[in-house]
């Protein structure tokens, strides 16, 4: 049995009962096909699955088969962006159940918004392969099994208005230490970014000092990573399938720690400088590599002959007009001979630059 069986069975039940299909990598849901009987079956199946929900908590507490665990909180619209943000910070993303405890168990089935339920289901079904590899884990709400969660939420509610988003944050903060997770979220707008930086991130002081720093780094790291991915030069990252994306990152030793230190150095006040420095470093080194590739092409007449005259003409045009990050991928696509000569060449010594270089080339 897969150690992550609770999450796998949870997602599989949603996929089957909501009749969600995966076609050519695209996850499809058709609300008109869903009947009350389907919701009844889903609720019944999840109730049975729920008997084993504690196993997912144990996975986190014992940090089974993971280096760094990230806990996603908040109201998220772009789930793919949220996961890609998380997987640049750690090799496991954790989410709190919403479908079973907050929808199926709290509402009359006749009053459930099928489209909303299906949208949540589609997001989860897209992670099934990641769950099978232990990279994605669903847990019950800590409010039901962790006494610290109730205590922190009660104390905070006396000082400020409690919202769903704030409760989500506090739930993740409450298990930061016992489950060894970095809480993180994405902002999805500059207004939300400013709000989280100026207010929500301060709630980490509800924890002890070492745990507070751990949580602070995760939240700040997530917000800054989202900004980096959304930079115009890096947006090709968003087109990479999640499984391929994670493989690139996992192959690079020491990436997670080096990357998190680099972007969170100096805290929120230094955030914009960190992003700009990292972006320039990545683009400058990739540009330098592209120049080296072009120079080696010109020096190697045998390789040039293998590409052909049209390829050389195209190569010259690309070097003149293309953005630095697109040149390498385009050049290597011209010739199998060329690919074999260069695919083993890396930007050695810098795991952060190596990972971004590979992701941009995809």
N, C-alpha and C positions, 0 to 999 in steps of 0.2 A: 504494500500500500504506500502511495506517495505520502511523505510526511506532511504535505500541505493539502491533505485530502478535504478538509473542511471548505477551504476556499474553492478548490476545484469543483466539488459537488455543489456548492452554492451557485457558482457561475453556470455550471452545466444545467441545473434546474431552471435557471432563468432562460437560458438559451432554448431549452426544450419547450417549456410551457408558454413562453412568449413568442414561440415560433420564429426565433431570430436565425437568420441564415448568413453564412459567410460565402460570398461569391467573388472569386478572383481577388481575394484579400479585402474586399469591402463588406462591412457588416450591415445587413439589411433588416429592417423591421417594418411590418405592415399593420398599423393599428386596427384596420377594419377586420382583420382576421381573428382578433382576440375576443373570446366570449367570457362570460362570468365563470363558466366551468374551468376555463384555463387559469383564471386567477385563483379559484378554489384549489385547483391541483398544485399551483405554484406555492400557495400558502402552506398546504399540507406537506409538500415535499421539503420546503424550507424548515418547517417545524421539526421534521425528522432529522434533517441535517444539523439543526441547531443543537441537538443533544451532544454534538462533538465540537461545539464552538470553542471550548476552552483549549483545545489542541492548538488553535491558531495563536492564542496568547502565549502558550508555552514556547512556540517557535521563536517568538520575539524575545522572551525572557532569557532563553538559552542561546539566542543568536545563532540558530541552526543554519549552517551553510550560507552565511552572509558576513560581509565585512562591515558595511555601514548601512543602517536602516533609516529610512525617511518616512515620516508620518504626514500625509497630506491632509490639511484641514481647510475649511472655508467653503464658500459657495463658488463652485468652479463651472464656467461655461465651456472652456476649451480644454477638454480632458486630455487630449493628445499632447498639447503643449505642457500641461501640468505634469504628465508622466515623463516627457523628455527633459523637463527641468529637473525632476527628481532623480532621474537616472544619470545625470551629470554630477550629482552630489553623493549618490550611494547606489549599491547594487540591489537593494530591495525597497519597494514602495509599499507602504501600509495605508489602508483606508478603513474608516469606521463604517460598519453596515448602516445603510439608510433604508433600503427597500423592505427588509423584513420588519425591523422594529418600529420604524417611523411611518411606513405606508401600510403594509399589509396587516399589521397588528393594531394599528391605531385608527384606521378608517374602515367604514363599511365598504365592502368590495364594489358595490354599485356606484359609489361616489368617487372612486379612484379615477384620476385623470390618466387614461391609457397612454396618451402620447408622452406625458412626462415619465411615466413608469417605463415605457419602451425606450426613451432616450437614455435613462439611467442604465437600463439593461444592456443597450448597445455598447455603452462605454465599458461596462464590465466584461461583456463577451469578447471585446477586442483584446482583453488581457489574459484570455484563457491559456494561451501557450506560455505566457510569462508565469502564470500561476503554476503550471505544470513543472516549471523549472525552479519554483520557489522564489521567483523574483517579485511576485505580487501577492500580498496577503490581506485578507479581509478579517477584521475583528469585531466582536460585539462592542457596543458603546461602553467605554470605561465607567460611565455613570452607574451602570448596573453591577459592576464587579470590582471596582476600585474605590475604596473609602476616601482616598485623597481627592479623587475627582469631585465627589459630593462636597467635601470640605472647601476646596478651592473655589468651586462655583458659588457656594453659599456665602463665603467671605467676599467674593468679588461683587455679587449681586447687591450687597449692602452699600457698595461704593459707587456703582454705576448701573445704567440700564442694561439688562441682559438681552442679547440678541442671539439668533441662531448661529451667526458667524462667530460671535465671541464665545459661545458655549462650545463650538467645535474646536476653537483654539485652546480653551481651558482643558477640554477633555484630553487633547494631545499633550499639553504641558504636564498634566497630572501623571502621565505614564512615561514621560521622557526618561526618567531614571530607571524605573523597574523594567521597562521594555527596551531600554538602550536605543531610543530613536531620536533623530533630529526632527522636530516639527518643521514643516515648511508649507508655503502656499505660493500662489501666483497672484499678481495684482490685476492684470488684464486691462489696466488703464493707468494713466499717470496720476489721476485723482486718487485711485485706490492705493497706488504705491505710496503716495505722500501720506495718506491716512494711516496705512499700516506702519510705516516708518515712524510717524510722529506719535502714534497712540498704541496700537495693538502690540507692537513689539515690547512695549514697556511692561506688559503683563508677565514677562518672563521672570520678573523680580519676585514673583510669588514662590519661586523655587529656591533651594540652597544655592550658594555661589557657583560651585562647579557645574551644577545642572543648568543654572541660569545661562552660563556662558555657552554651554553645549546647545541649548535651545535657541539662544540669540543667534549663534552662528548659522544654524539651520535655516531660520526664518530669513535672515539677511541674505544668506547664500542663495536661497530660492528666488527671492525678488531680483537679485542681481543677475542670476543665471537666465531668468526670463528676459531681462533687458538685453543680454548678450545674444540670445537666440533670435530675438526680434530685430537685431541690427540688420540693415539691408544686405550687407555682405555675407551674412550667415544664414539667411532665411532658407537656403536650400536644405538645411538640416531638417526643416519641418516636413520635407517630402520623403524622408527615409522611414521605412517601416520600423516599428518599435523593436522587433526582435533583432534586426540587423544593427540598429542603432546601439543597442545594449552590448552586442558582441564586440563592436569596435572599442567601446570604453573598457570592457572587462579584460581585454587582451593587454591593456597597458598598465603595468605594475605601478603602484604608488600614485595613480592619477587622482583619486578622490581626495586624499589628504593635501596633496600639492595644490590642487585646484581650489579647494575651499579656503586654504590659507591665503592664496593669492588674491582672491576676490573680496575676502572679508577683512583683510589687513587694515587696521585703523578704524574699523567700525563703519557705521552708516555715514559719518561725516566725510569719509574718504572714498565712498562708494563710486561716485562718478569718475574719479581719477583712476580707480582700479580697473573699471570697465574699459576706459579709453586706452590705458596702458596695455591691457591684455589684447584688445582688438588690434592695436597698432603692432604689437609684437608678433601676433599670429600672421597678420597680412604681410608684414615686412619679411618674415622668414619664409613664408610661402612664395612671395614674389622673388626672393633670392634663389630659392630652389628652382623656380620656373626658369630663371635666367640661366642657371647652371645646366638644366636639361636642354635648353635651346642651344647653348654653347657646345654641349657634348654632341648634339645632333649634327651641328655644322662640322665638328671635328671628325666625325665617323662617316666616311663616304659610303661604306657598306650598308649602314643602317639607313642612310638617306635614300640609297637606291631601293631598299626594301619598301620604303614608304611610297615612292613614286613622285613624279613632278607635281601633280595636283595636290598631294599632301603637303609638300614643301611650301607651295604657294599659299595654301590655307594656313599653315603654321606661321608664316611670316605675317599674314594678316592678323592672326590672333594675338601675336606678340605686340602688335601695334595698337590694337583697338580693344582687346578684352580686359575685363577686370582681372587682377592678379589671381584671385581664387578660382577662376574658371579655366585658366590656361592648362593647368596640369591634367585635369580630367579629360579635356578635349584632345590634348596632344597624345595622351596615352591610348586614346580610343582609335587613333589612326592606324596603328600597326601592332600586331601580336608580337613581332620581333622587338619593337620598342618597349612594349609592356614588360616583356620578360627581362629586359635589360635594367629596367628602373623600378620594378615593383618591390624589390627588396631594399631599396634605398629609403632610409627614414631620416627624420630630423632628430638625430640622436641626442640623448641627454636631457630632454625636456618632455615629460609625459603629457603636460597640458597642451603644448603646441602639437605634439604628435596626434593626440586624439582629435583636436579641432581640425587639423590638416586632413585627416582621413574622413571626418564627417562632412567636411565641405566638398571633398572630391566625389562623394557618393552620388 
